[in-house]
Amino acid sequence: MSGHGTADLETRHGALLDAALGLLAARQGRMLTIEEWAALARAVAGCQGRVAAEYMTDDDLADIADGRIDWDEAVDGPLLQTE
């Protein structure tokens, strides 16, 4: 593995650890925000070569579509399609 690949892997794992720690802290505080859930979804997706949208519920995606958090469909995956 090249040095660039190792740095990318370390970055993705660092993001996963940060998101997991945020999730644990949120649980201890008995609350979890959409931002924390999206951070965890992005981190896990990055480690698995997937997109964050795959880990979000339809309700989460609807909230995100309403502008609750920044979302990059090219990176994070598509939001719900409204009819």
ABEGO torsion letter per residue (X at the ends): XBAAAAAAAAAAAAAAAAAAAAAAAAAAAGBBBAAAAAAAAAAAAAAAGBBAAAABBAAAAAAAAAGABBBBAAAAEBBBBBX
